[in-house]
Structures are given as structure tokens and as C-alpha cells.
């Protein structure tokens, strides 16, 4: 093998996909309840997406950020309006890790501090500062460990204030619903208290919406349920429906200057077209409403399974927690029933992150498979 062998691979080879289904080289159909790590938001090969990407690449696919790009400007306004994040400004990049890296860097530029507070079971990416803020020692290299990060128990405002009181924390970064960690979410009281402490101690409050953003929870962003106004919002995953794109939304109190941030590929013409199409389809097909409706059906079906210890998450960012490791169950669902699902850091949680176009009938197929295997 000439590939650097860092991924444990299932013996499945998808060659095409349509909406909520992927098909392998033998034309076997698989129901996709994982969306390639929550990436597929408007369904595989959506016709409007395919048409717009094809049309754009036939004109111009890329040029650098050294020239005017009206597509970027139009997207920034559309995103701010649609998300409800009034007066925020957009910086585009290429991935969730890069979004968080830029968010942390910008926070440090803004208040001239250097330390980061993150939370237990949080995941923010694999780049330098982002991985140091991730609660997984196995993926933090000695080089990354030079970053000064304090990992605090989710929900512990007292510990947060004790750390902030030293006046060296540039940013507090939090997922309002933890993704890789296992779909834990704390209370509105906690998140609002966290924001208040950040304001009190001149620390930037970063909402990591890389996995939960773009309508997945039924709100455009997960933090909106709690009535928050973050200083920086990071996003990626479902933003481009498979096109590699990320970005941060920046509160107007943080001022820009030339050279402060930069990227070669971020915000290119194809990326802007992908994101604009995702926004259009989410609105036109009312996919946030669909996320809420299908989620309610999921919760109802979950009550039929006595083996389910807990249902976690909201919208179409969901998890089923059992009192046993789910690795074998997940493999059986994949190979016996041809349904993709996800795992988490919590070995007892099976994650469901389907395209937002999913229907109740697809959820029924999943629970029928679960019943058969359990």
C-alpha cells in the first residue's frame, strides 16, 4: 500500500450517490445515516447543486483572494441574513480545523492574550491550536502540546472563572452540542454564564458549529437555542455539501486589518457556489423544519427500544446511548442491513448525522434494523 495507513476502513467502496443513498461498485444500495461525518446537508448529487457547480466551473473555478470576487460578497450577505447573525463578517477557509485555527488566532490578535479554555470531550480539529484544544491526548503531538490550553469539565462555571481570573485567556471555545465526544449538551444557564464570563474578562467566546451548523439541529446554529451572541462562530461540514469549505463569522466588535488572516483556496468561486446552493436548497425545501419533524419521529421510535439508555442531541444531530459498546452493532447494521451510522468517543453511543433531506420512512428502516440486531 502506498497510502499512509491511518484510517481503519470498512470493506465498502461507494462509486455513486443520490440523496440519502450511496451505491457500491456492485450497485448495492446503502442508506446513509452518517452523511460522511455530517457533511452531506442537502443530499448527495442534488440536481441544483450539480448544475450550479458544473456551470460555475465552466466559467471560472478558482482565483486567489488578490482580486475582487463578487460571489464571496454576495455569499457573506446571504449567510448573515439567513442565519440571523446580523452585522457579522465572513472569513472563508477550507475545513473545520482551519476555521477553528483562524478563530483562535483571531481571538489572540484581538485581546493580545494567549491561553485557551476548552472542555472535556470536545473536538475542534487536528491542526496546531485546534488539536491542542481537543480532549484527546492520542492525537496531540509534542509540537501541538506547546499551546497553553486548559480542559475544563463541561458545565463547571466556577472552574472557568478561576481560569479567566488570571487574565491570560484569549478564547473559550465550546461546542453547544459535542460532536465526536458523544452529543453531550449542557444547559442554557451554563452557556449564557460562559458568555457573560467571557465578556467580563475580555475573552473571546467561540462557538464551534463545525458539525452542528447549517440547519442540522433545526436551528441554523446550535447556539441559537440558548440565546447567545458569540464573538466568533466556526463552521464547515454541511456548509458545502461535500465541497471542502469552512469559515468563521466574526462579531463586528472585532476589527479587520490587511494581512490579519489569509488563505490561498478559501472562498474560491466553486466554494462560494457550493455554499450559496446549500443555503438556497435549505430554504427552498424547508430542510430545517424537516430536521425537526424527522427528529421527533426518531425520538418516538427510540422509545420502542428498551435497550436504549439515552437519546442524545437534537434535530438531525442525534445519538443513541446503550449500556454496552456499539462497535459490533454498528458493523452488523452496515453489513446486514446496508445502513451507514457513526461512532463517538463514547464507545456506547451510535451517532446519526444524515442528510437533512432524510424522511421518516428512512428512520423506520434504521429502527427495524436495530430491532432485528438487538
N, C-alpha and C positions, 0 to 999 in steps of 0.2 A: 504494500500500500504506500503510495506517495503522499497521501493526505496526512497531515499531523493529527494523530489519532486521539482526539479529546472529547468526542461525542459517542456515548453508547447509543447505538442505532437499532430501531425496530426493523424487522425484515419486511418492510413495505416500501414500494417505490412509486409514489404518485407521479403521473405523467400529464394529467389534465384535471381541471376542477370546474365546477359550476355551482354557484350559490352556496349551499351548505354541504355539498358533496365533493369528495375527491375520488379519482379513479386511478388504479394502478396499471402497470404495464400489461396485465391480463384482463383489464377492463372490469376488475372487481370494484364495486361501489362502497365507499366508506362515508359514514355520516361524520361530519367534522364538528365536534362539540368543543374544540380547543382553539380553532382559528389560528394555528401556528403561533402560539403564545399571545393570544388576544389581538393579533394583528389584523385579521380579516374582519372588517367592520360592516361593509355593505354587501358582502357575499363575494365569493370567487367569481372572477370573469364577468362582473356586472356589465351589461351591454353599454351603458352610458360611460362607464369607466374605460372600457376597452376602446370605445370610439374616441373619447377625448384624448387619451394618451396617444393613440395612433395618429390622430390629427395633429397634435402638438409636436410629436417627434418628426413628423413630415415637414414641419416649418423650422423649428429650432428646439433642440433638446436641452442644450446647455450653453451658457456662457458665464463668466465669472461675475462676482459682485463688484467689479470695477466699472460696470456700465448700468444704465437705467434698466429696470425690469418692472414694467407696469403690472405684470402678473403678481409679483410679490406685494406691491402696494394694494392692489385690489383684494388679494387674499387676506392681508392684515386687517383691513377694514371689515371684510366679511366675517372673519373669525371673531373679532372683537364684538361685533354686533350680534352674531348668532349665539355666542357663548354667554353674553351678558356681562362680560368683563370690560366695562366702559373705560375708555381712555388708556387701557393697557397698550403696550407696544410689543411688536413681534420681532424676535430674532430667530432665524431658521438655521437648523443644522441637519444632522443625518441619522441620529439614533437617540434612544433614551439615555444611554450612558453619557453621550456627548451633551445632551440637554442638561442633565444634572451637573456635569462638569462645568458647563458655562454658567449655570445658576449659582453654584458655589463660588466660582471665581468672581462673578459679578458682585455677589454679596460682599466678598472680601475687599474688592475695589471700593465698594460703596461706603463701608464703615471703617475700613482700614484695620480690621481685626483678622484673626487667623484660625481660630478653633471652630470646630463644627460639632453640633449636638445632633445625634440620630437616635434611632430607637431599636430595641431588641426585636429580632425577626424582620427588620427592614431590609429591603433590597433596592439599591439605587444604580447598579451598573457595574462594569468591570474596568473602567478607566481609573486614573490615578486617585483623585479625591473621592469620586463616586464609589469606588470599591472600598476605600477606607471607611466610608460611612455605611457600608453594608455589613450586616451582622452575620458574617460567615468567614471565619479565620482561614478556612482552607483555600479561599481564592484571593487572599490578601498577601501579596509578595512583600519581602522586606523593603523594597523601594516604596511601595504604597504605604507601608506602616509608618513612614516618617510623618505622614499627615497627622495632625493632632485632632482626634475625634473621640468624643465620649458617648458611649452607647448607654442609653437610659431605658428603663422599663416603660413601655407604653402605658400612659395614664398617670405617671408619677410627676405631678407638677412641682412638688416640693424639691425633688432632685434636680429638676430643670432650673428652678430659680436659684438653687445653691450653686449650680454651674455658671449660670448667667451673671451672678453677683461678682465674679472675678473680672468681668468687663473685658474679656478677650474672645468672646464667641461671635464670629461673623454671621453664622447662619444656624438655624434649626430647620432640619429637613425631615418631612414626615409624609408617609402615605396615609391618607384618610381611610383607605381600605388596603391592608397589606396584600400584595400580590403573591410573590414567591413564598413569603413567610407563612401563608396559610389563611388569608382572608379575615384576619382579626381587624376589628374596628372598635375604637373607644367612643366615649360619649361626647355630645355637643359641649357639655360643660368643660371637658378636658381640652378639646380643640380650641374653643374660644379662650380658655385660660392660657393656653400655649401662645396664641396670637397676642393676647394682652401683655404677657411677659416679654415677648419679643419687642413690642413697641416700647415698653417701659425701659428695657435695657439696650435700646438701639441695636437690635439684632434682626437680621433679615429672616422673615418667615417664608420658607419654601414649601409649597405643596407639590409633591411628586405625583403627577397624574399620568405618568407614562403608560401605565396599564389601565387605569380606571377612567381616563378621559375620553372625550369624543362620544359621549352618549351611552357608554357601556353600563353605567349604573342607573340609567333612567333620568338622571340629571346630566347636563353637558359635562360637568366636572363633579367628582365625588364630594369635594369640599363644600359645594354649594348647599348641600343638605344642612350643614352646620352654620350657615350664615357668615362665612369667613371672607376676608379680603386679603389674600396672600400678597407678599411683596413680589414674589416670583413664582410662576407656575410652569412646571416642566411637563412636556408631553411628547409622545412618539407613537409606538404601537399602531393603534387603529387609525391614526392620523392620515396615513397614505394608502390603506387597504393592501399593503404588500410592497408598495414603493418605499424604499428606505428614506425616511424623513423624520426629523424631530424638530423641536423648537421650544422656546421659552416665551411666555408672556410676562412682561415687565411692568410693574406699577409705575405710574407717571412720576412718583417722587424720586425714582432712580434715574439719573440723567445720563444721556449718552455722550460719548466723545469719539472722535475718529481713532480707530485702532484699538478701542477698548476690548472688542470681541472680533473674531474673524473666522472665516471658513471658506474653503475652495468650492465644495459641492453644495453646501447648504443653500436652500432657496432657489435652486435652479428651475428652469422653465417647466421641466417634466414634474418635479416635486410640487410646484405650485398648482399645476393642473390636477395632479392626483388629489391633493388636499381639498381643492375647491370642489372637485367632483364628489368627494366623500361628504362634504358639507351639504351640497345640493341634494344628494340622494337621501341623506339622513332627514332633511327637512321634507322633501317631496313625498317620501314613503313613510313618514312619521315613525321613524325607527326607535326614537326614544320612548314613545308611547308603546311601541311593540315590546321593547325591553321590559317595561313594567308589567304588561299584560302576561307575557310568557313567563316572567319571573313568578308571578302569582300562581300560575298553573304549576310551575316547578315545585313551589312550596307545598301546594296541595298534594301533589303526587308523592313528595318526600314523606308525608305523614303516614303513607301506607306501609312504610318500611320500618319495622321495629328495630332493625339493626342500626339505623341512623341515629347517632348520638346527638348530632347538632347540625343545623343548616346554617351556613355562614355566607356573608356577603349580601349584595342586593343587586337588583337589575339583572344583567346577564354577566355578572362577575360573582359566581356562586361556588360554593364548596359543600360537600357532604363529608362530615366527620364521623368516622367509625371508631370502635374501641379496639381495632386491630390494624396493622399495616395494610395498605390497599394495593401494593405493587402487583400481587398476583391477580387480584380482582380486576385491576386496570388492564393487564395483559389479556385476560380472558374476555373482557368486553371488546377489546380491539380485535383479537384473532377469531373469537367465536361469533361475534355479532357485528364486526366491522364498524366500530364506533370509536373515534378518537376522543380521549379525555386527557386531563393533565394531572400532574402530581404537585406537591408542595414541599417546603422544608419540613412541615409537619407530616410525618410519614403516614398518618391515619386519615389525611384529607385528600379527596379526589376533587380536582378543580374542573369547572365547567365555564368555558370562555368562548361561546360560539359566535358566529357572525350575527349581527343584530337583526338579520332577516329571518332568523330561526322561527319556526312555528310550533304551536302546542303539540301537533302530531309528531314532530321530531323528538320532543321531550318525552312523549309517551313511548317511543321506540327505545329510548335510553332506559326508562324505568322498567319496561318489560324485560330488557336485557339484564338489568340489575337484579330483578326478582328471580330470573332464571338462574343466575350465577350464585346468588345468596342462598 
